[in-house]
Amino acid sequence: MRTVELLPDGSGDLAVRRAWRHLAAAGMPSQEAHTHPTNRPHLTLAAAGALPDAAREKVAEALAALPLGLCLDGLLRFAGRTQVLAWAVRPDPELLRLHEAVWRALTASPEAGGTNPLHAPGRWVPHITLGRSRRPAWDRPDAELLPAGLREPVRGRLTGARSYDSVTRTTEVLAP
């Protein structure tokens, strides 16, 4: 599986890492514990079986829209086989246009091997993951899950993009 991910600027990256540390210090699941060198705050736009050259060119064209505004606002909890705590990314029109362009680039390429339907326009929930767990976690009020100073909307920029390959566990810079 290959993802197309947007990367926050330095201040956005630091805010997310601060939230990771806060959760870890409170004994809760946090991405802070995920020590693989590719682990970093990111916003996943789409995932496909592959990123063939034709799709890569279209994705690169779409990524020319960077940088874009970033607003982290509120927490989300996703349930399923894995529980996820995430920081919601408020989607502005520019981000939604970029997301749709990347989605179209991947779905138009048969060589991409199919896309994750959860990333389809209208279904996609933009977020940055704070923690994952196989058991119920984060049973505290939202106000306790973020450190002081990060409980109001946090603004920054989405300035870069990468692709993550879940088979080889490697990344590739897509922009800038």
NUSE-161471 format. One record per residue (C-alpha): x, y, z; residue in one letter; residue number from 0. Coordinates in Angstrom, 2 decimals, always signed. Example, Ala and Ser with C-alpha at 12.3 -4.5 7.8 and 13.67 -1.06 7.14 Angstrom:
BEGIN
<<+12.30; -4.50; +7.80>; 'A'; 0> <<+13.67; -1.06; +7.14>; 'S'; 1> 
***
This chain:
BEGIN
<<+0.00; +0.00; +0.00>; 'M'; 0> <<+1.24; +3.49; -0.88>; 'R'; 1> <<-0.03; +6.64; +0.76>; 'T'; 2> <<+0.10; +10.27; -0.25>; 'V'; 3> <<+0.66; +12.35; +2.87>; 'E'; 4> <<+0.93; +16.06; +3.62>; 'L'; 5> <<+3.51; +17.24; +6.15>; 'L'; 6> <<+3.08; +20.17; +8.53>; 'P'; 7> <<+5.57; +22.98; +8.89>; 'D'; 8> <<+7.90; +23.13; +11.88>; 'G'; 9> <<+5.38; +24.70; +14.28>; 'S'; 10> <<+2.65; +22.19; +13.33>; 'G'; 11> <<+5.08; +19.30; +13.67>; 'D'; 12> <<+6.18; +20.52; +17.11>; 'L'; 13> <<+2.56; +20.92; +18.29>; 'A'; 14> <<+1.69; +17.35; +17.29>; 'V'; 15> <<+4.85; +15.96; +18.89>; 'R'; 16> <<+4.03; +17.92; +22.06>; 'R'; 17> <<+0.59; +16.24; +22.10>; 'A'; 18> <<+2.25; +12.85; +21.56>; 'W'; 19> <<+4.57; +13.48; +24.55>; 'R'; 20> <<+1.65; +14.62; +26.70>; 'H'; 21> <<-0.29; +11.40; +26.03>; 'L'; 22> <<+2.78; +9.23; +26.63>; 'A'; 23> <<+3.59; +11.02; +29.90>; 'A'; 24> <<+0.00; +10.34; +31.07>; 'A'; 25> <<+0.47; +6.63; +30.34>; 'G'; 26> <<-1.85; +6.59; +27.34>; 'M'; 27> <<-1.17; +5.18; +23.86>; 'P'; 28> <<+0.69; +7.71; +21.76>; 'S'; 29> <<+2.51; +7.87; +18.44>; 'Q'; 30> <<+5.49; +8.92; +20.59>; 'E'; 31> <<+6.01; +5.19; +21.23>; 'A'; 32> <<+6.23; +4.43; +17.49>; 'H'; 33> <<+9.98; +4.77; +17.00>; 'T'; 34> <<+10.34; +3.78; +13.34>; 'H'; 35> <<+12.39; +6.44; +11.49>; 'P'; 36> <<+9.49; +7.16; +9.12>; 'T'; 37> <<+7.11; +8.09; +11.96>; 'N'; 38> <<+6.27; +11.77; +11.86>; 'R'; 39> <<+3.13; +13.90; +12.00>; 'P'; 40> <<+1.26; +13.75; +8.70>; 'H'; 41> <<-2.16; +14.06; +7.08>; 'L'; 42> <<-3.00; +11.14; +4.78>; 'T'; 43> <<-4.78; +12.25; +1.61>; 'L'; 44> <<-5.18; +8.85; -0.04>; 'A'; 45> <<-3.86; +5.31; -0.20>; 'A'; 46> <<-3.55; +2.99; -3.18>; 'A'; 47> <<-1.90; -0.30; -4.00>; 'G'; 48> <<+0.85; +1.49; -5.92>; 'A'; 49> <<+1.91; +4.92; -7.12>; 'L'; 50> <<+2.58; +4.41; -10.84>; 'P'; 51> <<+4.37; +7.06; -12.92>; 'D'; 52> <<+1.21; +8.42; -14.59>; 'A'; 53> <<-0.51; +8.90; -11.23>; 'A'; 54> <<+2.69; +10.28; -9.67>; 'R'; 55> <<+2.82; +13.03; -12.35>; 'E'; 56> <<-0.78; +14.04; -11.69>; 'K'; 57> <<-0.22; +13.96; -7.92>; 'V'; 58> <<+2.86; +16.18; -8.36>; 'A'; 59> <<+0.79; +18.66; -10.38>; 'E'; 60> <<-1.82; +18.77; -7.62>; 'A'; 61> <<+0.83; +19.21; -4.93>; 'L'; 62> <<+1.93; +22.44; -6.62>; 'A'; 63> <<-0.88; +23.97; -4.51>; 'A'; 64> <<+1.37; +23.70; -1.42>; 'L'; 65> <<+1.78; +25.35; +0.99>; 'P'; 66> <<-1.75; +25.30; +2.39>; 'L'; 67> <<-3.16; +26.44; +5.71>; 'G'; 68> <<-3.44; +23.93; +8.55>; 'L'; 69> <<-5.91; +24.22; +11.41>; 'C'; 70> <<-5.91; +21.49; +14.07>; 'L'; 71> <<-9.22; +21.80; +15.85>; 'D'; 72> <<-10.76; +19.20; +18.16>; 'G'; 73> <<-10.19; +15.53; +18.80>; 'L'; 74> <<-11.62; +12.55; +16.95>; 'L'; 75> <<-11.91; +8.95; +18.07>; 'R'; 76> <<-12.13; +6.16; +15.50>; 'F'; 77> <<-13.29; +2.73; +16.63>; 'A'; 78> <<-12.67; -0.59; +14.94>; 'G'; 79> <<-10.08; -3.33; +15.18>; 'R'; 80> <<-7.69; -0.56; +16.17>; 'T'; 81> <<-8.76; +2.43; +18.25>; 'Q'; 82> <<-7.39; +5.77; +17.05>; 'V'; 83> <<-7.20; +9.15; +18.74>; 'L'; 84> <<-6.63; +11.93; +16.24>; 'A'; 85> <<-6.46; +15.69; +16.00>; 'W'; 86> <<-9.08; +16.89; +13.52>; 'A'; 87> <<-7.83; +18.95; +10.60>; 'V'; 88> <<-10.37; +21.59; +9.65>; 'R'; 89> <<-10.77; +21.19; +5.87>; 'P'; 90> <<-10.77; +24.48; +3.99>; 'D'; 91> <<-11.71; +24.67; +0.27>; 'P'; 92> <<-8.06; +24.56; -0.88>; 'E'; 93> <<-7.36; +21.38; +1.08>; 'L'; 94> <<-10.54; +19.77; -0.24>; 'L'; 95> <<-9.55; +20.65; -3.83>; 'R'; 96> <<-6.08; +19.17; -3.34>; 'L'; 97> <<-7.54; +16.03; -1.78>; 'H'; 98> <<-9.96; +15.54; -4.67>; 'E'; 99> <<-7.20; +16.08; -7.26>; 'A'; 100> <<-4.98; +13.46; -5.60>; 'V'; 101> <<-7.92; +11.05; -5.33>; 'W'; 102> <<-8.74; +11.51; -9.04>; 'R'; 103> <<-5.10; +10.96; -10.00>; 'A'; 104> <<-5.02; +7.64; -8.15>; 'L'; 105> <<-8.44; +6.36; -9.21>; 'T'; 106> <<-7.81; +7.25; -12.87>; 'A'; 107> <<-4.75; +4.98; -12.94>; 'S'; 108> <<-5.60; +1.26; -13.20>; 'P'; 109> <<-1.97; +0.50; -12.29>; 'E'; 110> <<-2.55; +2.06; -8.85>; 'A'; 111> <<-4.25; -1.17; -7.85>; 'G'; 112> <<-7.30; +0.34; -6.15>; 'G'; 113> <<-7.75; +2.96; -3.47>; 'T'; 114> <<-8.92; +2.94; +0.12>; 'N'; 115> <<-12.60; +3.95; +0.03>; 'P'; 116> <<-12.28; +5.72; +3.38>; 'L'; 117> <<-10.28; +8.39; +1.58>; 'H'; 118> <<-12.94; +9.04; -1.08>; 'A'; 119> <<-14.21; +12.61; -1.37>; 'P'; 120> <<-17.22; +12.94; +0.91>; 'G'; 121> <<-15.99; +10.12; +3.20>; 'R'; 122> <<-12.48; +11.37; +3.99>; 'W'; 123> <<-12.05; +12.69; +7.54>; 'V'; 124> <<-8.87; +14.78; +7.60>; 'P'; 125> <<-6.86; +14.19; +10.76>; 'H'; 126> <<-3.42; +13.70; +12.23>; 'I'; 127> <<-3.09; +10.59; +14.38>; 'T'; 128> <<-2.09; +11.11; +18.00>; 'L'; 129> <<-2.30; +7.49; +19.17>; 'G'; 130> <<-3.40; +3.97; +18.26>; 'R'; 131> <<-4.41; +1.09; +20.49>; 'S'; 132> <<-5.89; -2.38; +20.20>; 'R'; 133> <<-7.82; -1.81; +23.42>; 'R'; 134> <<-10.16; +0.99; +24.49>; 'P'; 135> <<-8.09; +3.99; +25.54>; 'A'; 136> <<-8.35; +7.74; +26.05>; 'W'; 137> <<-11.33; +7.56; +28.40>; 'D'; 138> <<-10.59; +11.02; +29.76>; 'R'; 139> <<-12.32; +14.24; +28.66>; 'P'; 140> <<-10.86; +15.87; +25.55>; 'D'; 141> <<-9.52; +18.77; +27.62>; 'A'; 142> <<-7.18; +16.38; +29.43>; 'E'; 143> <<-5.87; +14.71; +26.28>; 'L'; 144> <<-4.13; +17.80; +24.90>; 'L'; 145> <<-1.55; +19.79; +26.84>; 'P'; 146> <<-2.29; +23.32; +28.04>; 'A'; 147> <<-1.77; +25.79; +25.24>; 'G'; 148> <<-2.92; +23.34; +22.55>; 'L'; 149> <<-6.60; +23.08; +23.50>; 'R'; 150> <<-7.67; +25.92; +21.22>; 'E'; 151> <<-7.30; +25.63; +17.44>; 'P'; 152> <<-3.65; +25.37; +16.39>; 'V'; 153> <<-2.73; +26.99; +13.09>; 'R'; 154> <<+0.19; +26.24; +10.84>; 'G'; 155> <<+0.94; +25.30; +7.25>; 'R'; 156> <<+1.08; +22.10; +5.25>; 'L'; 157> <<+4.34; +22.58; +3.42>; 'T'; 158> <<+5.53; +19.21; +2.13>; 'G'; 159> <<+4.33; +15.86; +0.87>; 'A'; 160> <<+5.60; +12.33; +0.84>; 'R'; 161> <<+4.55; +8.82; -0.06>; 'S'; 162> <<+4.84; +5.98; +2.44>; 'Y'; 163> <<+5.26; +2.39; +1.24>; 'D'; 164> <<+3.81; +0.05; +3.86>; 'S'; 165> <<+5.58; -2.99; +2.40>; 'V'; 166> <<+9.13; -1.61; +2.40>; 'T'; 167> <<+8.41; +0.83; +5.27>; 'R'; 168> <<+10.12; +3.62; +3.37>; 'T'; 169> <<+9.11; +7.12; +2.34>; 'T'; 170> <<+9.65; +9.13; -0.80>; 'E'; 171> <<+9.51; +12.93; -0.96>; 'V'; 172> <<+6.79; +14.15; -3.34>; 'L'; 173> <<+6.96; +17.91; -2.64>; 'A'; 174> <<+8.51; +20.40; -2.40>; 'P'; 175> 
***
